[in-house]
Amino acid sequence: MGEELPKYLNSPETTLFNKGHTLFALDKAKKSIQSLDKAVVVEGYFDVISLHSVGITNAVASLGTAFSKTQLNQLLRYTDSKQVIFNFDADGAGIKATQKAISEIESLVYSGQVQLRVLNLPDGKDADEFLKSHANAVENYQQLIENAPLWFDWQIQQLLIDKDLKQADHFQEVAQAMLKLLNNLNDSNKRTYYISYCAEILSQGDTRSLPLYTKNLQKQLRQPRLSKDAANKPNYKVLKMAEKSEDNLLEQAEKLLLIIYLHRPEYRQKIFDTLAEKELVFSLEKYRILWQIILEVERQNNRNNEPLISLLQEKYLQLSLSNKQCNEIFNLSENRQEDINCDRVPLLINSALISMEKARLEKYSRYCYQKHKSINPNIDFKNKDYYLQEYIISREKSKTLDSSRSFSQLDIYQS
């Protein structure tokens, strides 16, 4: 082992294993991430192990590489509010790693698709060191996580490290860096908030000069793209109607996909791969249970083309489960058999998958709307605005999916 550097030596990438597509301990952390509705990303394996050992089980780590979009999307599957906290080492290397991680996912961050926060622990410690060296470390760590600043606030604070704003060159450097950050904000409300915040810093407590700094920042910034807030104002009645409609379409889509999977073996790989690629899951309990049993039976039988339905029915008997709810899937009506024995099956699969993806977006947009409504803007304007933007983005994505459906829903789901 010796004292030679590096401390850890990572193996090279291979076609079988890509470190940028994997998160250490995600298999152990995903249930906790779902229940707490947030994920903590730390830098090292031992940080994760230490956190899990004291009951902080929503922590994961990247595998010695820069945090990637693929890894972020894996985490976002398990948190409705899209909350992710970076808790990398607070030394120079850790700060660089944090900045690099933000740059890797900045398109998602600036568009508001992830609610990113950044925690640097006191005294430059990593999570492992902090837990071992502080009294009441677990409670303190959890409190620090709760109070972690939003990534944009953290970015601004980083600009001020080792800078004396009373020195002209330092002042100019900080002001230019602030402008660069502010130019990336297209949302007018966020931009207005952070212009005021940056002007306060630059005024150094001189309230008389605050309007001047605010005006100067506004003058030097590029014009943001037009906001779609007004055109996308939440409407509660419309949301409720959409919820009812999408729930019905979702049930039909999930049922149709399972029918094709069971009765048209040649499409199984396509369905399996697309569900994994789009990170889609069966939402309805009866279909989710059936899908898990299908995967288990296939693993036991090497995913061959044996009569899967009879194997499933045997499994249902072994587990003492009632298959009444799935009878329509196991035993097809004459009309349904005609539907899935035609040339348009690939289009049916595509439309069903789009319906599942749209339902996921609709669910998330409703969540954001309710969160937006519940937050007092005088207490937490940033989060209120964040959820409004998330609502708008998810609704726009949902509308885009509508144009991708291959058939009308009535054509596809008629029995």
N, C-alpha and C positions, 0 to 999 in steps of 0.2 A: 504494500500500500504506500508506505513512505509519505513524505511531505510535499512531493512534487505536484504542481498544478497541471491540469485543472482538477477541481474538487470532484466533479462528475464528468465522465466521458460518455457522450451519447453515441449510440450505434448509428450507422448511416441509414438513410432511407432505403426501403426496398419496395418492390411491387406488392409484397404481401402486407407490409406494415407502414402506414404513413402517420408520423407523429402529429402532424397538423390536423388530422381528422379524428384524434382521440383525446379524451380528457381523463386524467387519472382520478379514480374513485367515483366517476359519474354513476356507475352501477350501484354504489353504496349511498350516493347522495341524492338521487333523483326523487325519492319519495319525500325526503325532508324539504327539498327545493319546492316541490308541489305544495306541501302543507304550509310552509313559511312564506311562499310566494316570492322568494328571492334566492339568488345564488351568489356565493362568495368564491372568487377566483384568487388563489394564492400562487406563489411562484414555485415553491418546492414541494417535493413529495412528503418530506418530513413535516412541513407545515400542515398539510392535509391530515396526515396521520395523527399529529398532536391535537388538532382541532376535533377530529372525530372521537379521539379517546376521552375528551372531556364533554362530549355531548353536543358539540357544534357540528352537525352532520350534513349541513348544506354546502360544504366546501369541496372544491375540486381544484386541480392544477393542470396546466398545459405540460406537455412532455418535453420540457427543455427547449421549446421553440417559441417563436412569437405567437401570441394568441391570434387565432384566425377567424374569419367569418364562418367557416364550417363549424368550428367549436362553439362560437356564439349561438348559431342556429340550433345546435344540439341543446344548449341550455334553455333557449327560449321556448322549447317544446314543453317545459315543465313549470314555467311561471307565467300566469295570465297577465300580470302587471309589467312583465318584461324587465324586472329589476335585477341588475347585475352589479356587484361591488368588486372592484379590483383592489386586492390587498397584497400588492407586491412589496418586496423589500424596500425600506425607506432610504437605503444608501444610494450613491450615484448610479450604480448599475441598475438598481431597482426602479429608480425614477426614469431612466432611459427605457427600461423594459415596459413601463407603464405608458410612456409616450408612444413607443412603437406599437403597442397593442391598440391604443386609441386610433393611431393612424391606419392600422390594418382594417379597422371596422368603422372608420369615420363616416362613410356614406350612410350607414345605419344609425350612427349616433346623431349626426346633424339632422337627419330626416325624422328623428324622434322615434325610431322603431325599437329602440332599447333605452331604458331609463338607467343610465350608467352613473355610478358613483365611484369615488376613489378614496381609499383609506390608507394613509401613511401612519404607522404606529409610532408612538413617542420614542425618543432616544434612538431612532434609526433601526429599530428591531424588526425582525420578521415575526410571523405568528408563533412559531415554535419557541423562539427566545422570549417573547412577551409572556406566553403562558407559563414559562418556567421561572420567570424572574419577578413577577408581580403578585402581590397579595390580591385576593379576590379577582384573579386574572380573568376567569370565565365571564363574570358579571361585567367587568370593565370592558372586555373585548366586545361583548354583545352590545353594550351601550355605545361604544365607538362605531360599531357597524351601523347602528340606528342613526347616528348623527353624522355619518360620512357625507362629505360635501358632494354636490352634483359635479360631474366631470368638468363642466365649463368653469365653475367657481374654482375648482382645483387647478385648472389650466392657468387661470388668471393669477392665482397665488404663486404658481411656479415662476411666473414672470418677475415676481418681486424679490425672489431669493437673491441675496447678496447685492441688491441694488439700493442705491441711495438717491431718492428722487430729488434731492436738493442739488445733485450734481447734474449739469445740463446733458452730458452724454448719456448718463444712466436714464434720465427722464425721457430723452428722445427715443432711446432703445425700447423702453417699456411701452411708450405711447404707440410706436410703430407696430410692436408685437400685438398690442391690444387691438389695433385696427385690423390686423390680419385675421385675428380670431373672430372679431365682430362681423367681418365681411362674409364669413361662412354661415351666418345665421340669416335664414330667409324669412322666418316667422317674425312679423312686425312687432308683436307683443314681447317676445323674448328679446328682440334687438333693442327695443325701447328700454326694457328693464336693465339690460346689461350695459347700455350706453350710460345710463344714470349711475350704475355701480362703478364703472370704470372712471367716469368723471369725478366721482367722490374720491377715489384713490388718487387720481392725478391732482386734485385740488388740495390734498394734504391737510384737510380740515379747515380750509379757508372757504366758508360758505358763500362769501361774496363773489368768489371767482368760479363757483360751481356752474352757474348758467353759461359762462364763457367756455369752459371745458366741454360741457354738454354740446353746445352749438358747434364747436370745432370738430368734435368727433362725428357729429351728424353730417357736417359739411364734407368731410373727407371720405365717408363711407360710400360704397357703390349702392345704387338703388336696389332694394330687395325685389324678388319676384312678387307679383300680386298675390295676396293671401286669398284663400278660398273659404275663409271662415263664414262669410255671409251666405255664400251659395250652399254651404254644407251645414247650416245651423241645425242642431239636433231637433228632431220632432218626435215626441214621446209616442203619439198615436201611430205614426208610421213605423216606429221601431217595434211596437207590440204586434202590429199586423205582419211585419217582416219576420218577426220571431216565430209566429204561428205557421206562416207559410213555409219558412225554411226548415222548421222541425219536421213537417210532413215530407218535404222533398228529401231531407236527410235520411229519414227512415226508408223511403223508397229506394234511394241511391245505395245505401248500405245493403239492403236486401238484394237488389239487383246484382251488385258486385259479388256477393257471396254465392248467388245462384249460378252466375257465369263461372266462378272459380270452381264450384263443385261439379258442374255438368259439362263444362268445356275445358278439359285438362290442358289443351294446347295453349290456353291463355293464362294459365296459372303463373308462369314465370313473369310475364308482362305485368300482371296485377301486383304480384309480390314486389317486384323491383320498383314499380311506380309508387306504391305506398311508402316504401322505404325512402326513395328519392325525395318525395314531397313531404316526408315526415308526417303522414296522415295516419290517424288511428280511428277505429270504430268507436263512435261516441255512445251509441245506445247499448245498454248493459247486455241485453240478450244476444246482440250481434257481436259485442266485444268478447263475451264468454265463448261463443261459437268459434270465433276467429282464433282465440288462444288454443282451443281444443284442436282445431284444424292444424295449427303449427306444430303442436305437440305430437299429433298422430303422424304428421309428415316426417318429423324428425325421427320418430321410431321406425318409420318405414322407408327412410332414405328419400322422401319426396318423389317417389316414383308414381306411375300412372295406374296403380292398383285402384279397385273400386273404393274411392275415398268415402263415399256416403255410408256404405255398410260398416266401414271401420269406425266412422264417427258415431253411428248408432250404437255400436258395441261399447264405445267409450262412454257414451251417455248412460248406458246401463250400468257400467262399472262404477261410475261416479254417482249413481242414483239420481240423475238429473232428468227432469221432464223434457221431452223433445217436442211437446205440443206446439210451443211457440215457433219452432223451426220446421214444422211439418210442411209449410208452404215452400220452404227452401228445399227440403229433401224430396218431396213429392210434388212435381210440377203439374199445373193444369195444362190442358191442351193448348190454350192460347199462349201461355208462358213458354211452353216448349217451342212453339213456332217463333216466338220473339228471339230466343237465343240460338236458334238454328238457322240463322240467316247471315247474309254478308255484312250486315251493319253492326255486328257485335263489337269490333274495335271502337266504333263511334259511341256505342252504348257505354262501353267501359270508360272512355274519355269523359263523357258527359257525367257519369256517376262520380268519377273522381273529382271533377270540377265542382259538383254539388257538395261533396264532402269538404273540399277546400273553402268553398264559399260559406258553408255553415260555420266553419271554424272562424273565419273572418267576421261573420255577423255576430257570433258569440263574443268575440273580443271587442267589437265596436260597441256592443251593448254594455259590456263591462266598463269600457272607458267613459261612456256617456254617464253611467251611474256614478262613477268616481268623480267625474267633472262636476256633476250636479251637487255632490255631497261636500265639496271642498269650499270653504269660505275664502274668497279671493283676498280679503284683508289680512288673513292669517298665512295663507300658503298660495300665493299667486302663481309661483313657478310650477307647482304640481298641477294646479287647476288648468293652467294653459297647456301643460304637457299632455294631460288626458284629452283635452279638446283636440290637439293636433293628432294624437293617436287615433281618435275617433275619425277624424277627417281622412287620414291616410288609409285606415282599414276600409272605410266606406268606398274610397276611390278604387282600391284594389278589388273590392267586391264587385263594383260596377264593371271593371275591366273583365272580370271572369264571366259576367253575363254574356258578353259578346263572343265568348269562346265556346259556349255550349253548342253542340253539334245539332241537336234537335230541340223542339219545344218539349217541356217536361210532360205535357199530356201525351205526346207521341211516344215518349220513352217509357213512361211508367204505367201505361194502360195495361190492365190485367188480361 
